[in-house]
Amino acid sequence: MSYISYKGKKYRQVKFTFSTKAPFEKILETLNQISFNGSFRSDEQAIYAILELVSNSLRAHREKAVKEKIVLRIQGEKGRTLVRLRDLGGGFDISKLPYDITQPVNEIDTISDAFEAYRQKNNYRRFGMGILLARKVFPGFRLTFDERNGTIAGTIVDLSDKVFDTVGTRSPAGGAL
């Protein structure tokens, strides 16, 4: 059985909710108290990848004045570690990323002209690294857009220490959390 450690205690599941008003250092402090107990080569890399995604979600919520909290759930289940990050920040257009999201991560050049153009276009406020980093650290990666009333309401990112059977794209009525 897999488990997660948080503040030195073992749990099958931990769930965090982050307000858009939460100070970044508090979020960092919270995440740095998580241990995956050997599920990943490096807890620090896994936490950093999650932090990048949380940061993206916070930015989306702030830009769109979304008051709902961002939800992060981490659980140990049947010999695997599962991470789910869910926001209601309106999703994003994957075609605007500086790389093809389906491309193998080892083929993506982060110092390419496409990345530099992306950074310049976004006034160096976006770097295109959150999803890429998550894909590099987590063998299991699934991106789903939370669709409600015919529009994209948010983003759901599922991560795992093992590969998923499905890729995912859209989740009607928000999917389960």
Backbone bond lengths (Angstrom), bond angles and torsions (degrees), N, CA, C in turn:
res aa  C-N    CA-C-N  psi(-1)  N-CA   C-N-CA  omega(-1)  CA-C   N-CA-C  phi
1 M - - - 1.447 - - 1.529 108.98 -
2 S 1.321 115.98 135.00 1.465 121.65 177.54 1.519 109.54 -87.29
3 Y 1.301 114.74 154.06 1.458 119.59 175.22 1.518 108.92 -148.48
4 I 1.313 114.80 164.91 1.453 123.94 178.42 1.522 106.58 -116.85
5 S 1.303 116.82 140.57 1.467 119.98 173.14 1.520 108.32 -103.92
6 Y 1.320 114.26 134.79 1.462 120.45 175.41 1.523 107.15 -137.77
7 K 1.307 115.52 124.09 1.467 122.35 -176.44 1.526 111.04 54.44
8 G 1.337 115.90 36.12 1.457 121.09 175.70 1.519 115.34 82.90
9 K 1.330 118.73 -2.76 1.468 121.55 178.94 1.524 109.92 -107.44
10 K 1.329 115.82 148.99 1.459 121.77 -179.11 1.530 110.59 -90.10
11 Y 1.337 114.94 136.81 1.460 121.98 178.62 1.522 109.28 -138.35
12 R 1.313 115.72 150.97 1.468 119.93 170.60 1.516 109.49 -79.11
13 Q 1.341 116.28 -28.77 1.464 120.33 -179.41 1.518 109.61 -150.68
14 V 1.326 115.86 141.00 1.461 121.73 170.59 1.522 106.95 -127.88
15 K 1.321 114.93 142.57 1.460 120.27 -178.87 1.518 108.23 -131.75
16 F 1.325 115.03 132.40 1.459 121.55 179.42 1.517 108.52 -124.33
17 T 1.315 115.67 144.32 1.459 120.66 171.50 1.519 107.32 -122.07
18 F 1.323 115.23 135.10 1.454 120.80 -177.41 1.519 110.35 -119.10
19 S 1.303 115.57 124.66 1.456 122.48 174.79 1.519 108.62 -80.20
20 T 1.311 116.60 151.70 1.468 119.95 176.70 1.521 111.03 -66.00
21 K 1.317 116.49 -16.59 1.468 120.57 179.30 1.528 112.38 -91.15
22 A 1.319 117.16 -3.90 1.470 120.52 -178.17 1.523 110.00 -65.18
23 P 1.330 117.18 130.92 1.469 119.43 176.41 1.530 110.16 -64.27
24 F 1.313 115.59 136.05 1.461 120.80 -177.70 1.526 111.80 -55.07
25 E 1.326 116.92 -38.87 1.471 119.28 -178.54 1.526 111.90 -64.50
26 K 1.340 117.91 -29.57 1.473 120.84 177.12 1.531 110.42 -70.97
27 I 1.329 115.52 -39.76 1.465 119.74 177.15 1.523 109.51 -63.50
28 L 1.315 116.05 -45.34 1.463 120.98 178.18 1.526 111.00 -60.14
29 E 1.315 116.56 -44.20 1.469 121.49 178.65 1.531 110.74 -60.36
30 T 1.322 116.63 -43.01 1.464 121.71 178.95 1.525 110.98 -62.29
31 L 1.328 116.38 -51.00 1.462 120.10 -176.73 1.523 112.36 -65.97
32 N 1.310 117.03 -32.97 1.462 119.85 -179.67 1.527 113.30 -70.12
33 Q 1.321 117.71 -6.23 1.463 121.34 177.81 1.529 112.25 -95.96
34 I 1.333 115.74 7.90 1.463 121.44 179.61 1.523 109.60 -96.87
35 S 1.330 115.43 138.96 1.462 121.43 172.11 1.521 107.82 -128.48
36 F 1.313 115.17 136.26 1.462 120.61 -179.36 1.525 112.31 -93.99
37 N 1.322 117.20 2.66 1.463 122.94 173.64 1.523 113.96 52.90
38 G 1.321 114.90 50.20 1.454 120.66 173.98 1.508 116.18 86.71
39 S 1.331 118.45 2.31 1.462 120.37 179.82 1.522 111.84 -67.61
40 F 1.324 116.49 -28.06 1.458 121.48 -177.34 1.518 109.89 -125.02
41 R 1.307 115.85 155.58 1.461 120.98 178.24 1.514 110.30 -57.44
42 S 1.337 116.58 -34.81 1.459 120.89 -178.21 1.522 110.23 -145.13
43 D 1.336 116.84 118.62 1.465 119.97 174.06 1.520 110.30 -58.79
44 E 1.329 116.92 -38.54 1.463 120.99 -177.30 1.523 111.38 -61.86
45 Q 1.336 117.30 -41.74 1.464 119.98 178.41 1.524 110.89 -65.93
46 A 1.321 116.87 -41.59 1.464 120.41 179.03 1.526 110.49 -63.37
47 I 1.326 117.32 -44.63 1.468 121.33 179.05 1.520 110.35 -63.41
48 Y 1.327 117.55 -42.31 1.463 120.79 179.91 1.525 110.86 -62.31
49 A 1.332 117.41 -42.47 1.462 120.81 178.34 1.527 110.50 -62.74
50 I 1.326 117.24 -43.76 1.467 120.94 177.67 1.521 109.99 -63.24
51 L 1.308 117.20 -42.43 1.465 121.95 179.75 1.526 111.36 -60.70
52 E 1.315 117.85 -40.03 1.469 121.55 176.87 1.530 110.17 -60.31
53 L 1.330 116.47 -43.59 1.463 120.23 -179.92 1.528 111.50 -68.52
54 V 1.329 117.26 -41.09 1.470 120.71 176.70 1.526 109.56 -60.95
55 S 1.318 116.83 -42.39 1.462 121.65 178.89 1.529 110.83 -60.46
56 N 1.328 117.08 -42.50 1.466 120.75 177.05 1.526 110.94 -62.26
57 S 1.327 116.48 -42.54 1.468 120.74 179.11 1.522 111.27 -64.20
58 L 1.322 116.41 -43.14 1.471 120.26 178.11 1.524 110.84 -59.94
59 R 1.331 116.14 -44.28 1.461 119.94 179.64 1.530 110.58 -61.60
60 A 1.332 117.36 -44.80 1.465 120.97 179.91 1.525 110.82 -61.49
61 H 1.326 117.15 -43.27 1.467 120.82 178.63 1.524 110.78 -63.57
62 R 1.314 116.88 -43.44 1.470 120.37 -178.56 1.525 111.35 -67.11
63 E 1.327 117.15 -42.94 1.465 120.72 -179.19 1.519 111.91 -63.17
64 K 1.322 116.86 -32.21 1.464 121.11 -177.38 1.522 112.67 -103.99
65 A 1.330 116.33 9.17 1.467 122.91 179.04 1.536 112.23 53.77
66 V 1.322 116.51 40.74 1.466 122.34 177.74 1.520 108.03 -81.90
67 K 1.305 116.55 128.03 1.463 120.73 -177.28 1.533 113.21 -93.05
68 E 1.334 117.52 -20.83 1.461 120.43 179.56 1.527 110.25 -61.68
69 K 1.312 115.02 152.15 1.464 120.20 -177.86 1.527 111.27 -83.07
70 I 1.290 114.49 154.02 1.456 122.80 173.54 1.528 106.19 -85.12
71 V 1.321 116.84 137.53 1.460 121.13 -176.25 1.531 109.73 -114.88
72 L 1.310 115.24 128.87 1.466 122.66 175.83 1.521 107.44 -121.70
73 R 1.318 115.76 123.45 1.465 120.92 177.76 1.525 108.39 -123.86
74 I 1.316 115.99 132.15 1.460 121.85 177.68 1.523 106.89 -126.83
75 Q 1.331 116.45 129.82 1.460 118.02 -179.08 1.522 111.45 -143.56
76 G 1.309 113.89 150.71 1.452 122.00 171.49 1.513 106.97 -99.26
77 E 1.328 116.25 125.71 1.457 119.54 -174.88 1.523 110.47 -148.88
78 K 1.304 117.23 123.51 1.461 123.24 174.22 1.524 112.60 47.68
79 G 1.315 116.62 50.11 1.452 120.92 175.98 1.514 115.49 76.08
80 R 1.314 116.92 14.89 1.461 119.15 178.04 1.518 110.06 -139.20
81 T 1.310 115.52 160.10 1.458 121.92 176.45 1.520 108.08 -108.01
82 L 1.324 116.11 129.17 1.464 122.13 179.84 1.520 109.63 -118.31
83 V 1.320 115.67 137.68 1.456 122.51 177.66 1.520 106.99 -127.31
84 R 1.331 116.83 132.79 1.467 120.69 175.13 1.516 108.59 -131.40
85 L 1.317 114.63 126.89 1.461 121.89 174.50 1.516 107.11 -116.34
86 R 1.327 115.16 128.90 1.461 119.77 -177.17 1.512 109.74 -132.59
87 D 1.338 114.85 130.48 1.460 119.29 175.72 1.518 109.84 -131.92
88 L 1.309 115.40 169.64 1.462 122.11 176.25 1.527 109.60 -121.13
89 G 1.330 114.99 38.87 1.459 121.74 -177.12 1.515 114.96 -86.04
90 G 1.329 118.16 12.86 1.456 120.74 174.28 1.515 115.50 90.28
91 G 1.324 117.78 3.38 1.458 119.57 -179.99 1.515 111.77 69.87
92 F 1.315 116.14 -169.12 1.459 121.42 179.11 1.520 108.46 -157.80
93 D 1.303 115.87 164.62 1.455 122.65 -178.54 1.528 108.49 -92.40
94 I 1.330 116.67 108.67 1.466 119.45 -177.11 1.523 112.03 -64.28
95 S 1.331 117.47 -22.35 1.469 119.45 179.60 1.525 111.91 -70.34
96 K 1.327 117.27 -13.85 1.466 120.57 179.07 1.529 112.91 -89.36
97 L 1.328 116.99 -5.81 1.467 119.78 175.75 1.529 109.01 -67.72
98 P 1.320 118.06 154.96 1.465 120.16 -177.87 1.534 113.99 -79.62
99 Y 1.322 116.98 16.79 1.460 122.21 179.04 1.518 108.46 -156.79
100 D 1.315 116.05 164.57 1.456 122.64 175.97 1.524 107.45 -82.47
101 I 1.325 116.83 119.33 1.464 122.20 -174.70 1.535 112.54 -62.16
102 T 1.336 117.15 -20.93 1.465 120.06 -179.93 1.531 112.48 -90.45
103 Q 1.306 116.53 -7.25 1.465 121.91 -179.64 1.530 110.16 -68.36
104 P 1.331 118.21 141.17 1.471 119.41 175.61 1.533 110.33 -56.78
105 V 1.328 116.57 135.15 1.470 120.32 -173.79 1.520 113.12 -61.26
106 N 1.315 117.40 -30.23 1.467 118.91 -179.72 1.530 112.58 -72.41
107 E 1.325 117.41 -8.15 1.465 121.77 177.78 1.528 112.57 -99.78
108 I 1.321 117.77 -1.73 1.467 121.29 -176.99 1.523 109.28 -91.70
109 D 1.325 115.66 124.82 1.467 122.71 -177.65 1.529 109.33 -100.59
110 T 1.322 116.20 106.80 1.475 120.62 -176.64 1.522 113.42 -75.96
111 I 1.313 117.76 -6.18 1.470 119.10 175.35 1.533 110.93 -109.75
112 S 1.315 115.39 21.01 1.462 121.19 179.67 1.526 111.07 -74.89
113 D 1.321 115.48 166.45 1.467 121.31 176.07 1.529 110.91 -61.12
114 A 1.338 116.92 -35.13 1.473 120.45 179.80 1.528 110.74 -62.71
115 F 1.318 117.44 -42.45 1.465 120.59 177.98 1.522 110.97 -66.08
116 E 1.312 116.91 -43.47 1.466 119.92 -179.81 1.527 110.65 -63.55
117 A 1.330 117.33 -42.47 1.468 120.92 178.13 1.533 110.46 -62.42
118 Y 1.324 117.11 -40.52 1.467 122.12 178.38 1.530 110.43 -61.42
119 R 1.303 116.24 -46.33 1.470 120.94 179.67 1.524 111.00 -63.09
120 Q 1.326 116.60 -45.30 1.466 120.05 179.63 1.525 110.98 -63.05
121 K 1.332 116.25 -44.92 1.470 121.13 -179.80 1.533 111.09 -58.60
122 N 1.318 116.42 -32.62 1.467 121.66 -178.69 1.524 112.48 -100.24
123 N 1.331 116.58 20.74 1.470 122.61 177.41 1.527 112.64 51.38
124 Y 1.306 115.61 36.11 1.472 122.83 178.83 1.535 112.62 57.66
125 R 1.330 115.84 28.73 1.472 121.01 174.39 1.523 111.02 -100.23
126 R 1.315 115.28 -13.53 1.461 121.78 176.00 1.521 107.07 -132.23
127 F 1.325 114.56 140.49 1.460 118.58 -177.36 1.523 113.14 -121.41
128 G 1.347 117.46 -9.09 1.454 120.19 178.92 1.516 114.30 73.49
129 M 1.324 116.84 23.59 1.461 120.10 -172.75 1.531 114.92 -102.87
130 G 1.325 119.53 -19.95 1.463 121.43 -173.57 1.518 113.84 -57.59
131 I 1.314 116.45 -56.55 1.463 120.52 -178.69 1.521 110.67 -67.53
132 L 1.319 116.34 -41.69 1.461 120.14 179.22 1.527 111.06 -58.89
133 L 1.309 116.90 -46.88 1.465 120.83 179.56 1.530 110.93 -63.03
134 A 1.333 116.85 -43.19 1.471 120.17 178.44 1.528 110.55 -60.51
135 R 1.318 116.84 -41.31 1.468 120.32 178.97 1.523 111.69 -66.07
136 K 1.327 117.06 -33.15 1.471 120.00 179.28 1.528 111.67 -71.52
137 V 1.323 116.77 -37.69 1.469 121.32 -174.30 1.527 112.40 -85.37
138 F 1.324 116.81 -38.80 1.465 121.37 -174.29 1.527 110.67 -104.40
139 P 1.339 118.85 118.11 1.465 120.51 177.46 1.528 112.52 -59.26
140 G 1.336 116.32 -33.96 1.454 120.85 177.16 1.517 109.65 -98.05
141 F 1.329 116.80 121.81 1.460 121.99 179.67 1.519 107.80 -140.46
142 R 1.331 115.64 128.93 1.463 120.21 176.16 1.519 107.83 -141.58
143 L 1.314 116.13 127.75 1.460 123.26 178.87 1.522 108.06 -111.48
144 T 1.324 116.16 125.73 1.460 121.87 -179.71 1.515 108.40 -131.15
145 F 1.322 115.99 140.91 1.461 119.75 175.69 1.520 108.38 -101.49
146 D 1.300 115.16 128.99 1.457 124.60 -177.77 1.525 107.90 -79.68
147 E 1.324 115.56 108.12 1.460 120.59 -176.38 1.528 110.18 -101.27
148 R 1.326 115.22 128.63 1.467 121.50 178.22 1.522 109.04 -137.57
149 N 1.312 115.58 129.92 1.464 121.72 179.34 1.524 112.06 53.20
150 G 1.330 116.49 38.97 1.452 121.18 175.91 1.516 116.11 78.58
151 T 1.326 117.64 4.24 1.465 119.78 177.66 1.531 109.41 -127.15
152 I 1.307 114.62 158.54 1.463 119.93 177.94 1.523 108.04 -78.78
153 A 1.324 116.16 118.10 1.471 121.22 -178.68 1.519 111.78 -93.72
154 G 1.317 116.81 -28.20 1.456 118.47 -175.84 1.508 112.78 -172.96
155 T 1.311 113.99 -169.33 1.454 122.08 -175.63 1.525 109.47 -126.48
156 I 1.318 115.25 139.31 1.457 121.80 174.02 1.526 106.65 -122.69
157 V 1.312 116.14 123.76 1.460 120.97 176.73 1.521 107.36 -116.45
158 D 1.325 115.64 120.94 1.459 122.19 175.50 1.521 108.18 -106.58
159 L 1.315 115.32 132.59 1.462 122.19 -179.08 1.520 108.78 -129.29
160 S 1.325 116.35 151.52 1.459 119.81 178.96 1.524 110.55 -154.22
161 D 1.320 114.19 158.88 1.461 119.48 174.00 1.526 111.05 -79.62
162 K 1.329 117.61 -3.65 1.463 123.01 176.76 1.532 108.28 -128.71
163 V 1.327 117.10 153.08 1.459 122.54 -178.15 1.528 109.96 -67.14
164 F 1.349 116.57 140.52 1.464 122.20 175.88 1.523 109.83 -82.18
165 D 1.328 115.41 158.54 1.459 120.84 176.71 1.526 111.88 -80.72
166 T 1.333 116.96 -24.94 1.462 120.98 -176.79 1.518 110.33 -124.80
167 V 1.335 115.58 160.77 1.461 120.86 -178.30 1.518 111.58 -95.09
168 G 1.333 119.03 -47.41 1.465 122.16 178.89 1.508 112.91 84.35
169 T 1.336 115.57 146.52 1.460 121.07 174.25 1.519 111.19 -146.40
170 R 1.332 116.81 -48.93 1.463 119.46 -178.27 1.512 110.31 -135.74
171 S 1.309 114.21 147.71 1.452 120.52 -179.36 1.522 108.50 -127.27
172 P 1.340 118.72 111.08 1.458 119.30 179.00 1.522 111.51 -65.71
173 A 1.300 116.03 140.62 1.473 123.82 177.02 1.519 113.06 54.04
174 G 1.298 116.57 29.48 1.459 119.92 170.03 1.506 117.18 88.05
175 G 1.301 119.61 -14.62 1.461 119.94 -178.87 1.518 111.48 66.82
176 A 1.289 116.36 171.28 1.472 120.96 -178.29 1.514 110.80 -85.19
177 L 1.299 115.29 149.80 1.463 119.69 174.37 1.502 109.57 -135.66
